[in-house]
Amino acid sequence: MSAGRASRPVVRRLADAETVARAGAGEWVRLFRAARAKGRRFRVALAGGSTPRRLYGTLAAEPFAGMWEPAGVDFLFGDERAVAPDAAESNYRMAREALLDPVRAPAARVHRMEAERDDLDAAARDYEASLARVCGTRPRDAGGPPPSLDLVLLGLGPDGHTASLFPHAPALRESARWVVAADAPPPPLLPQARRLTVTFPLLRRAAMVVFLVEGESKAARLAEVLDGPADPERLPAQGVAPVAGRLVWLVDRAAASKLVHAPVVDG
């Protein structure tokens, strides 16, 4: 699952966490405007975590709030924990509180993963159908290829995971499904072991993938992912390789402090 030439990452080293959030908001606005210029809605997969939350707050405040319109967006999700949508651990709840409610996103434009269901495999299949419907493509069960999302937001876990694609998990070897049920390492390492997650086949079709990484605690792992040998079984973030899209890492100086060989640009 090595990244091809089209997937060579751009690593932007930014001053601090706030600058990372503003850079992410700038990419969001640019891609939103490009989609609207083509006469369609902007399709984005949201991520959980503290760094995306800061981005969402930036998007919901001026000046960025005035640069895009939530009615022109389809809000999708990259992964979700098997909890109720109002649970504290829910990625949907975090996105709703930080972004969707503040900007008054229309309910019809928000497509959450129903990971609270007992049958997670059925929930994953239903989310695949939602992706096809939102993107106007044939369903996977009818032979359709994965849709191309305009933007997928991702974070980097302390073990090198991204979305809910964990080291050595069966989901890493999925070659057909767009969304699957997955198991995280059991508590206390990570809460809520059961998850839904998008897979590499969907991520490879994205027009743009943006990783958001901040803090000194991520520096060693980020260096392994970007400077080290390819081993996506151990470091799943390495397996994110859009075949015709862009792969961008927005990282603050603390997170980038151990990078040596990665193609870093400042600003």
Backbone bond lengths (Angstrom), bond angles and torsions (degrees), N, CA, C in turn:
res aa  C-N    CA-C-N  psi(-1)  N-CA   C-N-CA  omega(-1)  CA-C   N-CA-C  phi
1 M - - - 1.455 - - 1.515 110.97 -
2 S 1.295 117.46 39.52 1.457 120.29 -179.54 1.509 110.33 -72.69
3 A 1.302 115.37 152.50 1.455 120.52 179.70 1.520 109.43 -77.82
4 G 1.331 116.43 129.63 1.444 120.63 177.63 1.512 110.99 -78.81
5 R 1.318 115.17 -178.82 1.461 119.99 -176.31 1.532 111.28 -59.68
6 A 1.356 116.51 -38.29 1.462 119.37 -178.73 1.513 111.78 -67.06
7 S 1.345 117.15 -17.57 1.453 120.98 -176.19 1.528 112.56 -101.03
8 R 1.327 118.03 6.82 1.462 119.02 -179.16 1.517 108.93 -55.25
9 P 1.323 117.68 124.60 1.462 119.12 -172.47 1.519 113.18 -75.62
10 V 1.319 113.86 152.70 1.457 122.15 166.73 1.518 106.55 -105.07
11 V 1.322 116.89 125.36 1.457 122.04 -179.61 1.518 108.38 -110.47
12 R 1.328 116.42 110.26 1.462 121.64 179.64 1.524 109.11 -98.11
13 R 1.317 115.47 117.40 1.470 121.43 178.66 1.524 108.22 -92.93
14 L 1.341 114.45 120.38 1.463 121.27 -174.44 1.520 109.91 -119.42
15 A 1.312 116.02 161.98 1.459 120.95 -168.99 1.521 113.05 -62.58
16 D 1.323 117.04 -46.34 1.459 119.69 -172.53 1.527 109.23 -159.14
17 A 1.337 115.59 -177.25 1.459 120.79 -175.46 1.525 112.22 -62.31
18 E 1.315 117.42 -37.70 1.465 120.16 179.54 1.523 111.00 -65.97
19 T 1.325 116.85 -37.93 1.462 120.07 178.27 1.519 111.02 -68.03
20 V 1.333 116.71 -36.39 1.465 120.52 174.51 1.529 109.90 -59.46
21 A 1.334 116.76 -45.87 1.469 120.42 -179.80 1.521 111.25 -62.06
22 R 1.325 117.25 -42.00 1.466 119.77 -179.99 1.529 111.12 -67.28
23 A 1.317 116.78 -37.65 1.465 119.47 177.71 1.531 110.42 -65.15
24 G 1.333 116.59 -41.03 1.452 119.88 177.03 1.516 111.86 -63.77
25 A 1.328 116.42 -39.85 1.466 120.38 177.76 1.522 110.65 -64.23
26 G 1.321 116.78 -37.60 1.458 119.81 177.94 1.514 112.11 -63.29
27 E 1.337 117.31 -41.18 1.463 120.27 177.15 1.524 110.35 -64.86
28 W 1.328 117.14 -41.58 1.471 121.83 178.13 1.527 110.69 -56.72
29 V 1.323 116.62 -49.83 1.464 120.81 -177.78 1.526 110.71 -63.73
30 R 1.318 117.20 -42.09 1.465 120.57 -179.81 1.523 110.92 -61.61
31 L 1.324 116.81 -45.81 1.459 120.27 -178.52 1.520 111.55 -71.44
32 F 1.337 116.69 -35.18 1.465 120.36 175.17 1.522 110.18 -58.42
33 R 1.306 116.72 -48.17 1.470 120.51 -177.82 1.526 111.28 -65.38
34 A 1.324 117.44 -36.42 1.461 120.35 178.81 1.528 110.79 -64.95
35 A 1.351 116.99 -41.69 1.460 120.42 178.78 1.518 111.01 -65.80
36 R 1.332 116.88 -43.30 1.462 120.11 -178.76 1.525 111.48 -66.83
37 A 1.323 116.77 -32.22 1.462 119.99 177.20 1.517 111.51 -65.49
38 K 1.341 116.24 -23.68 1.459 121.17 177.06 1.527 111.59 -89.93
39 G 1.327 117.21 2.73 1.442 121.27 176.52 1.508 115.49 80.37
40 R 1.321 117.57 24.41 1.465 120.13 178.90 1.521 110.52 -138.19
41 R 1.324 114.58 169.30 1.463 119.27 179.18 1.533 110.73 -77.45
42 F 1.311 114.00 153.42 1.463 123.95 176.07 1.520 108.15 -80.29
43 R 1.342 117.58 125.51 1.461 122.48 -175.60 1.531 108.86 -109.02
44 V 1.326 115.53 115.61 1.461 120.48 -174.99 1.521 109.98 -131.33
45 A 1.338 115.90 139.18 1.459 122.11 173.53 1.517 108.63 -101.62
46 L 1.325 115.92 119.50 1.460 122.33 -178.07 1.525 111.13 -82.76
47 A 1.322 115.28 155.30 1.462 122.79 177.53 1.516 109.55 -116.41
48 G 1.320 116.10 159.26 1.452 121.39 172.18 1.524 110.70 -92.84
49 G 1.327 116.08 176.14 1.453 120.39 176.05 1.517 113.54 109.29
50 S 1.325 115.53 166.76 1.464 121.16 -174.15 1.527 112.41 -71.86
51 T 1.333 117.90 -35.99 1.465 119.29 -179.26 1.519 111.41 -68.71
52 P 1.354 119.89 -47.94 1.466 118.70 172.85 1.526 113.16 -58.36
53 R 1.328 117.26 -35.01 1.468 118.84 179.14 1.524 110.44 -59.94
54 R 1.313 117.28 -40.28 1.466 119.89 178.13 1.526 110.29 -64.32
55 L 1.321 116.72 -39.66 1.464 120.55 175.88 1.523 110.62 -60.39
56 Y 1.332 117.50 -44.57 1.462 120.39 -178.19 1.527 110.95 -63.31
57 G 1.321 115.80 -39.97 1.457 118.49 176.83 1.518 112.06 -62.97
58 T 1.318 116.46 -36.49 1.460 121.06 177.88 1.528 110.74 -66.32
59 L 1.326 116.37 -41.36 1.458 120.47 179.39 1.522 112.65 -67.03
60 A 1.330 116.26 -28.39 1.468 121.02 -177.27 1.518 112.74 -85.87
61 A 1.340 117.32 -6.05 1.468 121.54 -178.35 1.519 109.79 -114.56
62 E 1.310 115.24 159.72 1.466 119.65 175.46 1.529 110.02 -71.92
63 P 1.324 118.24 146.83 1.476 125.33 10.42 1.521 114.89 -86.90
64 F 1.353 117.61 -11.30 1.459 119.16 -171.51 1.520 112.60 -68.57
65 A 1.323 118.34 -32.41 1.462 120.11 -177.39 1.520 111.98 -58.42
66 G 1.319 117.25 -29.07 1.452 120.70 179.77 1.512 114.44 -85.76
67 M 1.338 116.76 1.40 1.457 120.31 -175.73 1.528 113.48 -101.45
68 W 1.330 117.10 -4.09 1.461 119.99 179.98 1.523 108.63 -150.13
69 E 1.325 115.69 163.29 1.455 121.15 -176.14 1.528 109.62 -124.32
70 P 1.335 118.49 121.47 1.465 120.39 -177.43 1.517 113.96 -61.23
71 A 1.335 118.37 -25.94 1.466 120.08 177.91 1.525 111.40 -66.69
72 G 1.335 117.47 -16.90 1.455 121.53 179.47 1.513 113.54 -97.52
73 V 1.340 116.89 16.27 1.460 121.85 -176.63 1.524 109.43 -123.58
74 D 1.320 116.62 141.20 1.465 121.86 163.35 1.516 106.96 -103.77
75 F 1.340 116.44 113.77 1.460 123.09 -177.72 1.527 109.05 -90.84
76 L 1.321 116.09 112.75 1.452 123.30 178.04 1.530 108.86 -112.77
77 F 1.319 117.11 179.47 1.460 121.04 -177.52 1.523 110.17 -134.51
78 G 1.337 115.04 144.62 1.452 120.48 178.68 1.502 113.85 -86.43
79 D 1.316 117.59 -28.56 1.460 120.41 176.01 1.518 109.12 -162.95
80 E 1.318 114.61 165.92 1.463 120.44 -179.96 1.523 109.90 -155.80
81 R 1.320 115.30 145.56 1.459 121.23 175.40 1.529 109.83 -81.78
82 A 1.320 115.61 154.33 1.465 121.36 -179.05 1.525 109.83 -79.75
83 V 1.323 115.01 69.32 1.463 122.19 179.77 1.529 108.15 -136.64
84 A 1.307 115.64 165.09 1.458 120.23 176.23 1.528 109.81 -64.03
85 P 1.337 117.95 151.00 1.471 119.86 -176.56 1.518 114.65 -63.64
86 D 1.344 117.65 -16.32 1.463 119.71 177.60 1.524 112.37 -100.54
87 A 1.343 117.72 6.10 1.465 121.24 179.15 1.524 110.43 -72.12
88 A 1.314 116.11 151.54 1.467 120.45 -178.83 1.523 112.25 -61.46
89 E 1.356 117.11 -28.66 1.459 120.48 -177.31 1.529 113.26 -84.20
90 S 1.308 118.07 -3.97 1.465 121.68 -173.72 1.525 112.05 -73.36
91 N 1.329 116.43 128.20 1.472 120.21 173.35 1.522 110.97 -63.56
92 Y 1.321 115.80 -37.25 1.464 119.52 178.27 1.525 110.54 -61.38
93 R 1.332 117.35 -45.37 1.462 119.37 -179.45 1.523 110.60 -60.55
94 M 1.333 116.83 -43.36 1.461 119.39 179.75 1.521 110.50 -60.69
95 A 1.342 117.01 -46.37 1.459 120.08 179.86 1.522 111.67 -64.69
96 R 1.325 116.28 -37.24 1.465 119.61 179.31 1.527 110.34 -64.36
97 E 1.325 116.98 -45.26 1.460 120.34 -177.09 1.532 111.89 -70.26
98 A 1.339 116.96 -38.82 1.459 120.39 -174.11 1.520 113.49 -85.65
99 L 1.345 117.50 -27.81 1.455 120.01 -171.95 1.521 113.53 -133.27
100 L 1.306 117.33 -55.51 1.467 120.46 -168.47 1.514 112.69 -64.87
101 D 1.339 117.30 -46.13 1.463 119.41 177.67 1.524 112.56 -69.35
102 P 1.335 119.29 -46.10 1.465 118.84 -179.81 1.527 114.15 -58.53
103 V 1.338 117.74 -34.22 1.469 119.07 -179.50 1.523 111.87 -95.51
104 R 1.328 116.96 1.68 1.467 122.43 -179.59 1.529 111.57 56.45
105 A 1.321 114.75 53.32 1.457 120.20 177.96 1.526 109.47 -64.73
106 P 1.330 118.58 130.85 1.461 120.63 178.32 1.530 111.03 -60.08
107 A 1.319 116.68 135.84 1.467 120.71 -177.74 1.520 111.78 -57.35
108 A 1.325 117.41 -34.49 1.461 120.80 -178.51 1.524 112.55 -68.43
109 R 1.320 117.73 -14.59 1.463 121.94 -177.89 1.529 111.77 -99.11
110 V 1.331 117.41 -1.23 1.466 122.08 -178.50 1.527 108.18 -106.45
111 H 1.326 116.90 121.19 1.459 122.57 -173.28 1.535 108.12 -121.41
112 R 1.306 115.46 88.48 1.463 119.04 -175.63 1.527 110.98 -85.73
113 M 1.325 115.09 156.72 1.458 121.90 172.67 1.527 108.74 -81.70
114 E 1.333 117.21 128.01 1.461 121.28 -178.03 1.532 109.63 -88.97
115 A 1.320 115.25 65.67 1.458 121.10 -174.52 1.522 113.18 -77.52
116 E 1.321 117.07 -4.20 1.468 119.85 176.22 1.530 111.91 -79.16
117 R 1.323 118.72 -8.92 1.454 122.07 -177.68 1.525 111.72 -69.01
118 D 1.324 116.24 151.02 1.468 120.79 179.95 1.523 111.22 -66.10
119 D 1.321 116.93 -38.88 1.456 121.55 -177.83 1.529 108.51 -97.71
120 L 1.324 115.87 93.24 1.467 119.75 -176.77 1.517 111.97 -70.98
121 D 1.322 118.19 -29.41 1.458 119.12 177.84 1.523 109.94 -65.91
122 A 1.325 117.63 -41.60 1.462 120.41 176.70 1.522 110.78 -65.13
123 A 1.335 117.00 -38.76 1.464 120.18 177.61 1.524 110.82 -62.95
124 A 1.350 116.85 -38.69 1.465 120.71 178.09 1.524 110.71 -64.27
125 R 1.308 117.21 -42.90 1.466 120.50 179.20 1.528 110.99 -65.38
126 D 1.307 116.09 -39.40 1.460 119.02 177.89 1.526 111.18 -65.12
127 Y 1.330 116.70 -34.81 1.468 118.29 178.59 1.529 110.89 -70.80
128 E 1.317 116.76 -33.95 1.464 119.22 173.07 1.530 110.34 -59.02
129 A 1.332 115.95 -42.91 1.466 119.91 178.30 1.528 110.62 -63.65
130 S 1.336 117.15 -38.06 1.467 120.32 177.26 1.516 111.23 -64.02
131 L 1.320 117.27 -41.77 1.462 121.16 178.24 1.526 110.53 -60.04
132 A 1.325 116.62 -45.02 1.460 119.98 179.82 1.526 111.07 -63.33
133 R 1.324 116.19 -42.38 1.472 120.14 -179.15 1.524 111.18 -65.40
134 V 1.319 116.64 -46.19 1.463 120.90 -178.65 1.523 111.05 -63.21
135 C 1.325 116.41 -38.56 1.462 120.88 -175.25 1.527 113.02 -91.57
136 G 1.335 117.14 -3.24 1.452 119.95 177.48 1.516 114.17 69.27
137 T 1.339 117.14 34.73 1.456 121.83 -179.84 1.524 109.98 -117.29
138 R 1.322 115.65 168.69 1.457 119.79 176.67 1.526 109.75 -68.90
139 P 1.344 117.15 142.51 1.468 119.44 176.56 1.523 111.15 -61.44
140 R 1.318 115.57 153.83 1.468 119.42 179.15 1.524 110.89 -60.07
141 D 1.338 116.82 -40.78 1.463 119.80 -178.62 1.520 112.22 -64.67
142 A 1.328 116.82 -17.80 1.466 121.00 177.09 1.528 111.33 -99.41
143 G 1.310 116.59 13.16 1.453 120.90 176.46 1.512 115.44 91.45
144 G 1.343 117.01 8.83 1.452 119.58 -179.26 1.516 112.45 -73.16
145 P 1.340 116.89 146.27 1.467 120.04 175.52 1.522 110.17 -76.81
146 P 1.322 118.57 164.05 1.459 119.73 175.54 1.522 111.13 -58.27
147 P 1.326 117.69 138.28 1.471 119.45 177.52 1.520 110.79 -70.51
148 S 1.322 114.93 161.35 1.457 120.96 178.47 1.526 109.21 -102.16
149 L 1.325 116.92 107.72 1.455 121.13 176.46 1.528 109.51 -78.69
150 D 1.325 115.67 148.13 1.463 119.98 179.46 1.518 111.98 -68.02
151 L 1.327 116.12 -36.69 1.462 120.82 -176.40 1.512 109.29 -151.74
152 V 1.322 115.66 132.66 1.463 122.64 170.98 1.520 107.19 -120.49
153 L 1.321 116.28 122.55 1.462 121.97 176.25 1.519 109.53 -94.56
154 L 1.328 116.59 134.73 1.456 121.46 -178.91 1.520 109.98 -137.39
155 G 1.312 115.33 156.24 1.454 122.63 171.18 1.515 109.42 -117.25
156 L 1.306 116.30 176.97 1.466 123.18 179.04 1.514 108.47 -120.89
157 G 1.331 117.10 118.29 1.453 120.98 178.99 1.517 112.21 -78.89
158 P 1.328 117.39 164.64 1.464 120.83 -177.86 1.527 113.31 -64.69
159 D 1.331 117.67 -18.93 1.462 121.58 177.63 1.523 112.43 -101.36
160 G 1.341 116.97 7.53 1.457 120.48 -179.16 1.511 113.92 90.53
161 H 1.329 118.19 4.99 1.465 119.57 178.92 1.523 110.28 -78.34
162 T 1.311 115.59 162.46 1.456 122.43 172.35 1.509 108.43 -145.47
163 A 1.354 116.83 153.31 1.460 120.75 -165.91 1.537 105.85 49.02
164 S 1.336 118.81 -130.80 1.467 120.18 170.77 1.521 109.57 -118.32
165 L 1.329 114.55 44.23 1.458 123.09 174.06 1.525 107.30 -100.38
166 F 1.338 115.59 102.28 1.458 121.56 -171.04 1.526 111.31 -102.00
167 P 1.339 117.04 157.05 1.463 120.23 -178.32 1.526 112.51 -53.74
168 H 1.339 114.31 133.15 1.464 123.54 173.90 1.528 113.77 63.99
169 A 1.314 118.44 16.04 1.455 121.97 -179.27 1.529 110.89 -82.87
170 P 1.339 117.90 149.81 1.471 120.34 178.04 1.521 113.39 -56.65
171 A 1.332 117.61 -30.39 1.463 120.38 -178.57 1.525 112.06 -59.93
172 L 1.328 118.09 -24.80 1.461 120.73 -179.76 1.523 111.80 -67.24
173 R 1.324 116.63 -24.43 1.460 120.92 -176.39 1.527 112.33 -100.96
174 E 1.327 116.20 7.73 1.462 120.21 178.20 1.527 109.66 -69.22
175 S 1.326 116.67 128.18 1.462 120.49 -176.88 1.520 113.50 -115.09
176 A 1.345 117.80 -7.52 1.457 120.03 -176.32 1.519 113.38 -123.30
177 R 1.318 116.64 -45.54 1.460 120.29 -176.19 1.520 110.64 -68.89
178 W 1.337 115.98 145.15 1.466 121.88 176.27 1.524 111.74 -89.44
179 V 1.331 116.03 -30.10 1.460 123.06 -177.76 1.523 107.25 -139.07
180 V 1.329 116.99 136.71 1.468 120.71 179.96 1.529 109.42 -140.19
181 A 1.330 114.82 161.14 1.453 121.12 167.23 1.525 108.31 -76.19
182 A 1.310 116.41 144.33 1.462 120.66 -176.58 1.516 109.37 -143.28
183 D 1.333 114.82 159.50 1.457 121.83 177.65 1.518 109.41 -117.24
184 A 1.318 116.28 126.67 1.457 121.80 172.50 1.523 108.84 -84.37
185 P 1.338 117.71 163.31 1.465 119.19 170.24 1.520 109.82 -53.38
186 P 1.314 117.80 141.55 1.462 119.78 -173.54 1.520 112.43 -68.33
187 P 1.350 117.19 158.50 1.456 120.49 174.93 1.530 109.27 -56.27
188 P 1.333 119.14 150.55 1.464 126.40 10.01 1.536 114.60 -89.92
189 L 1.341 117.23 2.82 1.467 117.96 -177.62 1.525 110.74 -61.96
190 L 1.314 117.32 -48.43 1.454 122.04 176.82 1.524 108.81 -138.86
191 P 1.324 117.52 138.80 1.459 119.56 178.96 1.525 111.44 -76.21
192 Q 1.321 115.39 156.43 1.464 121.57 173.72 1.525 111.60 53.90
193 A 1.348 115.34 78.88 1.453 120.65 -173.39 1.516 113.01 -62.68
194 R 1.321 119.19 -34.26 1.454 121.32 -177.30 1.521 110.60 -80.31
195 R 1.340 117.01 136.98 1.464 122.33 -175.16 1.526 110.91 -144.06
196 L 1.312 115.72 166.27 1.454 123.76 158.39 1.517 107.27 -113.14
197 T 1.329 116.98 145.48 1.459 119.91 -179.63 1.519 111.27 -150.52
198 V 1.328 115.86 147.72 1.457 120.01 167.47 1.524 107.82 -71.04
199 T 1.320 116.04 164.36 1.457 122.25 -175.16 1.533 110.60 -118.24
200 F 1.337 115.39 173.08 1.457 119.92 178.74 1.538 112.72 -59.28
201 P 1.342 120.39 -39.24 1.474 117.65 178.88 1.527 113.14 -55.62
202 L 1.320 117.93 -39.06 1.471 120.23 177.95 1.527 110.19 -72.87
203 L 1.323 117.75 -44.14 1.460 121.00 -178.23 1.522 111.45 -62.06
204 R 1.318 117.64 -34.46 1.465 120.38 -179.62 1.521 112.68 -66.76
205 R 1.326 117.18 -21.45 1.463 120.72 -177.59 1.523 113.04 -91.33
206 A 1.324 118.00 -4.58 1.461 120.80 -176.08 1.518 111.19 -65.69
207 A 1.332 115.91 143.56 1.461 120.21 174.83 1.522 110.82 -70.68
208 M 1.335 116.25 -31.28 1.461 120.06 177.11 1.523 109.50 -154.17
209 V 1.322 115.62 133.31 1.463 122.96 173.06 1.521 107.75 -117.17
210 V 1.319 116.06 129.02 1.458 121.25 178.55 1.525 109.37 -120.59
211 F 1.322 116.25 118.79 1.456 122.54 170.92 1.531 107.98 -89.48
212 L 1.319 116.19 135.92 1.460 122.89 176.27 1.525 107.67 -115.09
213 V 1.328 116.93 117.87 1.465 120.82 -175.38 1.521 108.90 -136.89
214 E 1.310 116.10 132.52 1.465 119.58 179.09 1.516 110.83 -145.32
215 G 1.315 116.71 152.65 1.448 122.36 172.01 1.517 114.67 99.11
216 E 1.321 114.78 145.25 1.462 121.56 -179.85 1.520 112.11 -61.20
217 S 1.342 117.41 -29.31 1.461 120.56 -178.96 1.522 112.02 -63.88
218 K 1.316 118.23 -19.18 1.471 121.48 179.54 1.529 112.53 -96.55
219 A 1.328 117.99 -4.74 1.460 120.65 -170.21 1.520 113.03 -62.06
220 A 1.319 118.26 -47.97 1.463 120.47 -176.99 1.520 111.20 -65.03
221 R 1.335 116.65 -42.97 1.467 119.03 -179.02 1.525 110.90 -68.77
222 L 1.323 117.61 -39.36 1.461 120.21 177.71 1.525 110.19 -60.71
223 A 1.322 117.43 -41.18 1.462 120.37 178.71 1.524 110.85 -63.82
224 E 1.320 117.61 -38.34 1.463 119.93 176.14 1.520 111.27 -61.80
225 V 1.326 116.04 -43.93 1.466 120.37 -176.62 1.526 111.09 -67.00
226 L 1.327 117.35 -44.23 1.462 120.84 -173.08 1.526 113.93 -92.40
227 D 1.320 117.68 -28.57 1.470 120.30 -177.66 1.524 113.09 -103.87
228 G 1.312 117.25 -23.37 1.455 120.73 -171.92 1.516 113.50 -82.42
229 P 1.332 116.59 174.13 1.469 120.68 177.29 1.526 110.92 -65.52
230 A 1.324 115.84 153.77 1.463 121.07 -178.97 1.517 110.40 -69.09
231 D 1.319 116.14 121.17 1.462 122.19 177.44 1.523 108.45 -154.11
232 P 1.351 117.18 68.26 1.468 119.41 -175.20 1.515 114.32 -65.52
233 E 1.337 118.65 -15.89 1.460 119.25 173.41 1.527 110.24 -65.79
234 R 1.305 116.17 -36.33 1.473 120.80 178.90 1.511 111.76 -90.32
235 L 1.343 116.31 -33.66 1.460 122.25 -177.97 1.533 108.12 -125.54
236 P 1.330 117.63 82.44 1.468 120.09 -173.57 1.527 114.75 -55.98
237 A 1.326 118.68 -28.51 1.464 119.46 179.35 1.520 111.75 -58.14
238 Q 1.342 117.80 -26.46 1.459 120.40 178.16 1.532 112.01 -67.50
239 G 1.327 117.55 -20.35 1.451 120.53 -177.61 1.506 114.20 -80.68
240 V 1.323 118.11 -4.54 1.465 122.11 179.32 1.522 107.42 -82.62
241 A 1.335 115.60 105.60 1.463 120.41 -173.10 1.519 109.57 -143.03
242 P 1.340 118.40 83.62 1.471 120.22 179.06 1.528 111.15 -56.46
243 V 1.343 116.53 132.02 1.464 119.29 -173.92 1.522 111.94 -78.76
244 A 1.315 117.94 -26.36 1.462 119.80 179.81 1.521 111.78 -136.64
245 G 1.307 116.58 8.51 1.456 120.55 -178.69 1.512 112.20 -110.17
246 R 1.316 115.68 -167.57 1.461 122.14 -178.45 1.519 110.17 -108.39
247 L 1.319 115.35 143.13 1.456 122.75 176.51 1.523 107.64 -119.15
248 V 1.327 116.96 115.04 1.461 122.19 -174.77 1.519 109.39 -125.18
249 W 1.304 116.27 132.19 1.462 123.24 173.37 1.525 108.18 -106.83
250 L 1.322 117.15 121.17 1.458 122.84 173.05 1.515 107.37 -103.97
251 V 1.316 116.71 109.57 1.463 121.41 -172.59 1.526 109.71 -130.01
252 D 1.326 116.37 145.59 1.460 117.74 176.24 1.530 109.71 -86.10
253 R 1.326 115.63 170.60 1.466 119.69 -174.81 1.527 112.61 -61.20
254 A 1.330 115.89 -35.49 1.461 118.55 -179.91 1.523 110.71 -64.41
255 A 1.319 117.22 -45.12 1.462 120.44 179.97 1.527 111.55 -67.33
256 A 1.325 117.13 -31.09 1.467 121.65 -177.38 1.523 113.24 -86.48
257 S 1.311 118.23 2.60 1.472 121.38 -168.71 1.520 113.90 -66.00
258 K 1.327 118.87 -20.48 1.466 120.70 -178.50 1.530 113.09 -106.17
259 L 1.324 117.47 5.10 1.457 120.01 179.57 1.529 110.25 -73.36
260 V 1.331 115.39 139.35 1.458 121.01 -179.45 1.530 111.39 -123.77
261 H 1.325 116.84 -48.55 1.464 120.76 -172.25 1.519 113.80 -105.66
262 A 1.295 119.12 -14.36 1.458 121.67 -176.54 1.537 109.96 -63.46
263 P 1.349 117.06 148.30 1.469 121.30 -178.41 1.518 111.47 -76.68
264 V 1.329 116.53 79.29 1.466 122.39 -174.00 1.512 110.78 -86.65
265 V 1.340 115.26 136.22 1.458 121.33 170.37 1.524 107.88 -123.90
266 D 1.297 117.61 142.36 1.462 121.70 179.58 1.517 110.53 -87.31
267 G 1.342 115.31 134.12 1.457 120.42 177.19 1.512 113.66 92.77
